[in-house]
């Protein structure tokens, strides 16, 4: 674990789809995973006793729970490790910022309905689709953390913006709230929905330009938002203007990632992975990856490799892979097997994270297990 190395030193990763260790982490579903930069620590968010949310911190070298946070009243749906003095943010509709060493709360951030209405009315006059960049213009009730109906003032997901050291949170009304974590203060709010939209979609996924890399040389700066309606929005991270809006999927968008500055990867309950080239002048035709027989709940990217999860199987695909003779890009589904007995995993997978230099990936399951795989 945590061996030294750089991206250039890494050889291709041969994934064996083998569970090398499994531990019961929560009473109910593991809804989110976050691996520390040193790859020695992982945080799991899951359903605890009394259906309250709990977050556990695990030492991967011993697979022991070393601390946790138990201040949530509702089920936690997202975790974000913050680059600020051992701080972690976890979201159950409100956002709790706490010390990962002591498990003590630092601040709790909530959205009132009055603040939400006022902020959206104010921002709706300035949020518009940029007509000079028309290149991109144009429910599933699961128990594994898919939010199908939430209050408009609830936070639904989070993303840390390294460039400005701010946390951005999606809401049930389709807006983005910016938060100064260091000061524990709410900042401005941007609406991603057109003015007068009667039934806004909730924000189900967020990522930003260069968000999956430590450095970005791109002069462009954007925030991508996935919605429960299947739509995606691209916002200018400086002005909040909607650069582009398009129908990305036929179902709930479950995850977004930006492996490169000009590319966006999305997954959905419509069973597909899609890659969007944001440099295209015409309305983009996505590179479509098919193979899963059920909705994709989560995926993780390392280099050109994508590992996605659906039901009790993982799916392997390559961003640089060629299409088959029918012109389709395939997701290769694989079942997970235990390393000692060769027993097939039957648990429904609910979350995934990669520990790349350790050549491991971790999955959370609906029955509360954390599984370490290679």
Secondary structure, 3 states (H helix, E strand, C coil): CCCCCCHHHCCCCCCCCEEEEEEECCCCCEEEEEECCCCCEEEEEEECHHHCEEEEEEECCCCEEEEEECCCCCCCCEEEECCCCCEEEEECCCEEEEECCCCCEEEEECCCHHHHHHHHHHHHCCCCECCCCHHHCCCCCCCCCCCCCCCCCCEEEEEEECCCCEEEEEECCCEEEEEECCCCEEEEEEECCCCCCCCCCCEEEEEECCCCCCCCCCCCCEEEEEECCCEEEEEECCCCCEEEEEECCCCCEEEEEEEECCEEEEEECCCCEEEEECCCCCCCCCEEEECCCCCCCEEEEECCEEEEEECCEEEEEECCCCCCCCCCEECEEEECEECCCCCECCCCEEEEEEEHHHCEEEEEECCCEEEEEC
